[in-house]
Amino acid sequence: MKVYFLGVGGGIPSLDRTLPAIAIVHKRHILLFDCGEGTQLQLQRAKLSPQRITQIFISHLHGDHVLGLPGLLSTMAMQKRVKPVSVFGPTGIREFVEVMLNLTQAQIEFDLNINEVEKGIISQHEEYKVECLSANHNVPALTFILRMADIPGRFYPAKADKLGVFPQSLRKELVKGQAIVTPEGRRVTPDEVIGPSRPGAIIVYTGDTAPNPDLATHVKNVDLLIHDATFAEMHKEKAAEFLHSTARQAAQTAVQLEAKQLALVHISPRYASSEMHLNEATQVFPNTFAPKDLEMLHLRK
Amino acid sequence: MKVYFLGVGGGIPSLDRTLPAIAIVHKRHILLFDCGEGTQLQLQRAKLSPQRITQIFISHLHGDHVLGLPGLLSTMAMQKRVKPVSVFGPTGIREFVEVMLNLTQAQIEFDLNINEVEKGIISQHEEYKVECLSANHNVPALTFILRMADIPGRFYPAKADKLGVFPQSLRKELVKGQAIVTPEGRRVTPDEVIGPSRPGAIIVYTGDTAPNPDLATHVKNVDLLIHDATFAEMHKEKAAEFLHSTARQAAQTAVQLEAKQLALVHISPRYASSEMHLNEATQVFPNTFAPKDLEMLHLRK
């Protein structure tokens, strides 16, 4: 699985840090989290085709997180897309998309499914599910939890040979989780020939949020926490006032979530470099990074 | 006067040609014509502050011409702008701006004057006026004519000396266009000491349009014609179908308008280079150029 940090800025875009968008690429599909102005050009820079995007998750309706969406959908339409696209976001996302596409007379001919969501599992597939909960921000805002399906245990052919599991079709039943009976009359259960499954990767994208005590009750053992780190500690009053987080607060959340890695995003354009954020966060949670625009993380599990 | 071609593409942005936006810089003010997605970043690349923009002219509501406007206005607000901004566009522009700013909860604290216009003089200042007329496109669309004020004639001090125009204050009256009487009792009119004024520069920005016979009845002697040249001749049927122009048609219009210079813009992303457009246009109207993104033209008059 690859995580592309397309835009790591917040509020006002700069040439170094454009507006929020994260593309998670799993096999042929792309899940897009937030879609600030300019996302479609960042996708081009990352050589990711919009046609591969199947689901778009918008954390909230502040312009910096959503103003790239109408243009992206229009481009999909102009490229003659036929595959459906689902958009998920807080209340208001439907009006936003519908009014924009109507006023700009975009000719959308693919199925566009817009879902106003609040909490719980919002998207469930064979290979992953996405859950959301309320973030702690000054407008209705969501934090998303992406849970990849469990990784199946390893199949041990030598054990199957010893137990007399023939022909091949019986092994397939075991892999599907079914107990079988061998031609010799022996009952074999999957756990006799298959190792334990391992939990799939968990990625959390907080969107804009002040520290949110709820989050740790929803998810632990996070493989990658992508957290609002708008401010450095010197501006922690501003973080509290506007319901954003400092990099240090993001790191504290990473500790609570027993995260393996922390990515600091939504850095305010007032900071020329992210060094201060990185220093302050690593003191609390060492495995922290501050991705640059277009940086890609290969998440192996 | 400087003309910045911020984005010279059309429809879908590419890394070489972003979406339509032209900034005309006159003294401290910037007039912005169209505002495609990404315009605010292009302004940064051109080192033009959004705070200097006083008027924004939107040719029509197709997404590629207008989807950068909400983000630009939001950025002005976040930068604590206090100076008013006027926006001009066809019917629908008010709903577009108001709905977008409401849904994204932008906190606009400066005066934002939105004007739905159709034809005639829409903005009049001491130094310029802007006129519009209907373009020939598949949605309500405008072509804009920017007419700079006449350039005052030269004052000849030697002639004033000879006519006995003293003191200095009498000369100021003449410069303002008033006849005066010298201390010696001689009546002097401005044309005796001041050369003829010359017409100011005229810039026409067509927006998206098929060839429009109306245009030549509204304006001639154009200093700079910025014309839709979405297609090359090989796709002239497409140009007709979607009510765009070919580069050659743009050149024919330049001839009709007795233009001095022609800029080809809104080039479709299907063309990797603009060479074909340029070849086809220059055969009809030699003084043609196809600006690249961020190219600046210093218009002297």
Interface residues (C-beta under 8 A of the other chain):
Chain A: G11 I12 P13 S14 L15 T18 E37 G38 Q40 L41 Q44 R45 L61 H62 G63 D64 V66 L67 G68 P70 G71 S74 T75 M78 Q79 G92 E95 F96 V99 M100 L103 T104 Q105 A106 V139
Chain B: G11 I12 P13 S14 L15 T18 E37 G38 Q40 L41 Q44 R45 L61 H62 G63 D64 V66 L67 G68 P70 G71 S74 T75 M78 Q79 G92 E95 F96 V99 M100 L103 T104 Q105 A106 V139
